[in-house]
């Protein structure tokens, strides 16, 4: 079978799910979103994933999501040598919204979209399969990823259904945030499927089992660490990759694994990329929690420095603070 759009899109390594910055008045801060995207593109992060769970998509209007994506595209394009690609999350409650957001992404030159499983209601497997088939057939010139995060969406898809979706010429792969290694291994057995995992703890076993990339909120705070991990894997420096994977697991624990977006935002503030609080009803750190986190982050940066890895780009604090 011929794979057109999906065959043309490839990503390996770190995929950063971008947080959504806000102004003090609570509107989406498009200038800062552009600056954050520029920061990642300047470090040659392989791909960005705007408008996803980390980006608080469920708390944004469709207009805000479109404006946010446009800002991210501008930020990447402003780095003339950027190799960074964009996978726009266009999942929404209705098919019409998914198609609107996806067509908008295509109009911005974005090559791939990811669509979270339909949520809130419980859907049978056949309905989910039909939904993704409809999406793929309506968007023949876009690479389409399924996005499974059952702990949030309430629905998932079996590896056999994902294999069935590979019959669609533009179905590229899956972003799976289940954290289930057995499931990831089953997905990796699907021929030609691009498998991205949202599971920092599994970074080493997943990648050495044939995984293609990690979609990591913590990776957005310390992309240098994740980039070094993938470089070690590519150089077949097994011991180094394993050591860096331990740093990744430790950092993920410290930053709450991406499950608390306010911790990620505080981490980006620490990097000099101020982006404001999360939208209510999402939680926001207290002053005491923030101070404690900054101390941990400073110590972690010092540990990385001692291991030969410097956090560059944006400034960090003195570890003695």
Buried (B, 14 or more C-beta within 10 A) or exposed (E): EEBEBBEEBBBBBBBBBBBBBBEEEEEBBBEBBBBBBBBBBBBBBBBBBBBBBBBBBBEBEEEBBBBBBBBBBBBBBBBEEBEBBBBBBBBBEEBEBBBBBBBBBBEBEBBBBBBBBBBEEEBEBEEBBEBBBEBBEBBEEBBBBBBBBBEBBBBBBBBEBBBBBBEBBBBBBBBBBBBBBEBBBBBBEBEEBBBBBBBBBBBBBBBEEEBBBBBBBBBBBBBBBBBBBBBBBEEEEEEBBBBBBEBBBBBBEBBBBBBBBBBBBBBBBBBEBBBBBBBEEBEBBEEEBBEEBBEBBBBBBBBBEEBEBEBEBBEBBEBEE
